[in-house]
């Protein structure tokens, strides 16, 4: 049994998932076979996963199933075994991905600065850089995390978020790439066509020629901390040192909340560590399922 306040949250999550399934999600996981009627529905599986991750802070599938088996049996009497639960959950990665999009579209706060966006990325680690990846090799590769000073195998989460004053930015888009993909390359591919926008990024997004063209064609600007110019004289460095330091500090202060957003995501779901994942489908559920679990709180 669970407390009444928690039971209300469980019911609200279930009703929201059912509504989204009626609208469009059911077509992403619908079975077209004689075995299309399941005693435990996909809506119930997603509700169990999202609720226990959000409310009980159980991050592993086995922990989630054990908690549901011990405390939610009266709610989900057809729960079944851990193996069956895990197999069913692994079929829902695409559903979780579209659920995230729905949450972002439906619950965007009114205090977002729609003409300002913060940019950054974070690693999703399947194993250290010293080892060879054995899982989801078609998705992961080796990359470097300069802020942590390490090499790793895995994925990279790229975030484009609307700026909010004194609050965490609200995600506009989240993208997943192999770890080796450069952040600037992602911007060029996915976000360079956005018009009339001020972007705040770190030094990796610095490319004067490219963003001069973006300014002319799209009326969008990229502001980053000042990056040292190769071949610059000592006199030039010292002459501009104070102004560069002040500008860099101002940019870093404005974009710092997106780093806090990543820390919040890690705290809520242990999102960054994917070393226990054992399949490609499991990795996709780890990524999209945990993001959905973090942001399902928006419905409250």
C-alpha positions in Angstrom: 0.0 0.0 0.0 1.1 3.6 -0.5 0.1 6.9 1.1 -3.0 8.7 -0.2 -1.1 11.7 -1.5 1.2 9.3 -3.5 -1.9 7.3 -4.7 -3.3 10.5 -6.2 0.0 11.1 -8.1 -0.1 7.5 -9.4 -3.7 7.9 -10.6 -2.9 11.2 -12.3 0.1 9.8 -14.1 -2.0 6.8 -15.3 -4.8 9.0 -16.5 -2.4 11.3 -18.4 -0.7 8.3 -20.0 -4.0 6.8 -21.1 -5.1 10.2 -22.6 -1.8 10.3 -24.6 -2.3 6.7 -25.8 -5.8 7.6 -27.0 -4.4 10.6 -28.9 -1.4 9.0 -30.6 0.9 6.9 -28.6 -0.9 3.6 -29.0 0.1 3.5 -32.7 3.8 3.4 -31.8 3.6 0.1 -29.9 0.4 -1.5 -31.2 0.6 -5.3 -31.8 -0.8 -6.6 -35.0 -1.0 -10.2 -34.1 -3.2 -12.7 -32.3 -1.4 -11.8 -29.1 -2.4 -8.1 -29.2 -4.5 -8.2 -25.9 -2.2 -8.1 -22.9 -3.4 -8.6 -19.3 -0.9 -5.9 -18.2 -1.3 -3.0 -20.6 1.4 -0.8 -21.9 -0.2 2.2 -20.2 0.2 0.4 -16.8 3.8 -0.5 -17.5 4.7 3.1 -18.3 2.8 4.3 -15.2 4.7 1.9 -13.0 8.0 2.9 -14.4 7.4 6.7 -14.4 5.8 6.8 -10.9 8.4 4.7 -9.1 11.3 6.5 -10.8 9.7 9.9 -9.9 8.3 9.3 -6.5 10.4 6.5 -5.0 13.8 7.2 -6.7 14.3 3.6 -7.8 16.6 3.9 -10.8 17.1 0.2 -11.9 14.4 -1.8 -13.7 14.8 -4.7 -11.2 14.3 -2.2 -8.3 11.3 -0.8 -10.0 9.7 -4.2 -10.5 10.5 -5.3 -6.9 8.8 -2.2 -5.5 5.8 -2.6 -7.7 5.6 -6.3 -6.7 5.7 -5.5 -3.0 3.7 -2.3 -2.7 1.5 -1.9 -5.9 0.1 -5.4 -6.3 -3.4 -4.2 -5.4 -3.1 -1.6 -8.2 -1.5 -3.9 -10.8 -2.5 -7.5 -10.0 -1.4 -8.8 -13.4 2.2 -7.5 -13.0 4.0 -10.8 -13.8 7.7 -11.6 -13.6 10.6 -9.3 -13.9 11.7 -10.8 -17.2 8.3 -10.2 -18.8 8.2 -6.7 -17.4 11.6 -5.9 -18.7 10.9 -7.3 -22.1 7.6 -5.3 -22.4 9.3 -2.1 -21.2 12.1 -2.4 -23.8 9.4 -2.2 -26.6 8.3 1.3 -25.4 11.4 3.4 -26.1 9.7 5.1 -29.1 6.6 5.8 -26.9 8.7 7.4 -24.2 10.4 9.6 -26.8 7.1 10.9 -28.1 5.8 11.4 -24.6 8.7 13.7 -23.9 7.8 15.8 -26.9 4.2 16.0 -25.7 5.3 17.1 -22.2 7.5 19.9 -23.6 4.8 21.1 -26.0 1.9 21.0 -23.5 3.6 22.3 -20.3 5.9 25.0 -21.6 6.0 27.7 -18.9 4.9 31.3 -19.7 8.1 32.8 -18.3 10.3 31.4 -21.1 12.3 33.9 -23.1 11.4 32.6 -26.6 14.1 34.6 -28.3 16.9 33.3 -26.0 18.3 29.8 -25.8 20.9 28.1 -23.7 23.0 25.3 -25.3 25.1 22.5 -23.8 25.7 18.7 -23.8 26.4 16.0 -21.3 27.8 12.4 -21.5 25.8 9.2 -21.1 28.4 6.7 -20.1 28.1 3.0 -21.0 31.7 2.1 -20.1 35.1 3.9 -19.6 37.2 4.9 -22.5 39.8 2.2 -21.7 37.3 -0.6 -22.5 35.7 -1.7 -25.7 31.9 -1.2 -25.8 29.9 -4.5 -26.0 26.3 -3.1 -25.9 24.5 -1.0 -28.6 27.7 -0.7 -30.7 25.6 0.7 -33.5 24.7 3.7 -31.3 27.7 4.4 -29.1 31.3 5.3 -29.6 34.2 6.8 -27.8 34.2 10.5 -26.9 35.8 13.0 -24.6 34.2 15.0 -21.7 36.6 17.9 -21.3 34.8 19.3 -18.2 35.4 16.0 -16.4 38.8 15.4 -18.0 37.9 11.8 -19.2 37.3 9.6 -22.2 34.3 7.4 -22.2 32.2 5.2 -24.5 28.5 6.0 -24.8 26.2 8.7 -26.0 25.9 12.5 -25.7 22.7 14.4 -24.8 22.5 17.8 -26.5 20.1 20.3 -25.0 18.5 23.4 -26.4 16.6 25.2 -23.7 14.6 28.4 -23.4 16.1 30.8 -21.0 14.1 31.6 -17.8 15.1 34.3 -15.3 16.6 32.8 -12.1 15.2 29.3 -13.0 16.2 26.2 -14.8 15.9 26.5 -18.6 12.9 24.7 -20.2 14.0 22.3 -22.9 12.9 23.2 -26.4 14.7 20.2 -27.9 16.9 17.3 -26.7 19.0 15.3 -29.1 21.0 12.1 -28.7 24.2 11.4 -30.6 27.2 9.1 -30.4 29.8 10.5 -27.9 32.3 11.5 -30.6 29.9 14.0 -32.3 31.0 17.6 -31.9 28.5 20.0 -30.3 29.0 22.6 -33.0 28.3 20.0 -35.7 25.0 19.2 -33.9 24.1 22.9 -33.9 24.8 23.2 -37.6 22.7 20.2 -38.4 19.7 20.7 -36.1 19.4 24.4 -35.0 21.2 26.6 -37.5 18.0 27.5 -39.3 16.3 29.0 -36.2 15.7 32.7 -36.8 15.8 35.7 -34.6 17.3 33.9 -31.6 20.2 34.7 -29.2 22.1 31.5 -28.3 24.3 31.2 -25.2 26.9 28.5 -25.5 30.4 27.5 -24.3 33.6 27.9 -26.1 33.1 24.8 -28.3 30.4 26.7 -30.2 32.9 29.4 -31.2 33.1 29.8 -35.0 33.2 33.4 -36.1 32.8 32.9 -39.8 29.9 30.5 -39.4 28.0 32.7 -36.9 28.7 35.9 -38.9 26.8 34.2 -41.7 24.0 33.1 -39.4 23.7 36.6 -38.2 23.3 37.9 -41.7 21.0 35.1 -43.0 18.9 34.2 -39.9 19.3 37.3 -37.7 20.5 34.9 -34.9 23.6 35.4 -32.7 25.8 33.0 -30.7 27.4 34.4 -27.5 30.2 32.4 -26.0 33.1 33.1 -23.6 36.1 34.6 -25.4 38.3 32.1 -27.0 42.0 32.7 -27.4 43.0 33.4 -31.0 45.9 31.3 -32.4 48.9 33.5 -33.2 47.6 36.5 -31.2 50.4 38.6 -29.8 51.0 39.0 -26.1 50.3 42.7 -26.4 46.9 42.0 -28.0 46.0 39.5 -25.3 46.9 41.9 -22.5 45.2 44.8 -24.1 41.8 43.0 -24.3 42.3 40.9 -21.2 40.0 42.8 -18.8 37.1 43.2 -21.3 37.4 39.6 -22.4 37.3 38.4 -18.8 34.2 40.5 -18.0 32.4 39.3 -21.1 33.2 35.7 -20.5 32.1 35.9 -16.9 28.7 37.4 -18.0 28.1 34.8 -20.7 29.1 31.9 -18.3 26.7 33.3 -15.6 23.7 33.4 -18.0 24.4 29.9 -19.4 25.1 28.3 -16.0 21.5 27.2 -15.4 21.7 24.7 -18.2 24.5 22.9 -16.3 22.2 23.0 -13.3 19.5 21.4 -15.5 21.8 18.4 -16.3 22.7 18.1 -12.6 19.0 18.1 -11.7 18.3 15.4 -14.3 21.2 13.2 -12.9 19.8 13.7 -9.4 16.3 12.8 -10.3 17.0 9.7 -12.4 20.8 8.8 -12.3 20.6 9.4 -16.0 24.3 9.7 -16.8 25.3 6.1 -15.8 24.2 3.5 -18.3 26.8 0.8 -17.5 24.1 -1.7 -16.4 22.3 -1.6 -19.8 22.5 -4.9 -21.7 20.9 -4.2 -25.0 20.2 -1.5 -27.6 16.5 -1.3 -26.7 17.5 -1.2 -23.0 19.8 1.8 -23.7 17.0 3.7 -25.5 14.6 3.1 -22.7 17.3 4.2 -20.2 17.6 7.5 -22.2 14.1 8.4 -23.1 12.4 6.7 -20.2 14.5 8.5 -17.6 14.0 11.9 -19.3 10.2 11.3 -19.4 10.3 10.3 -15.7 12.1 13.5 -14.8 9.7 15.7 -16.6 6.4 13.8 -15.9 6.3 16.0 -12.8 5.2 18.8 -15.1 1.6 17.4 -15.0 1.4 18.2 -11.3 
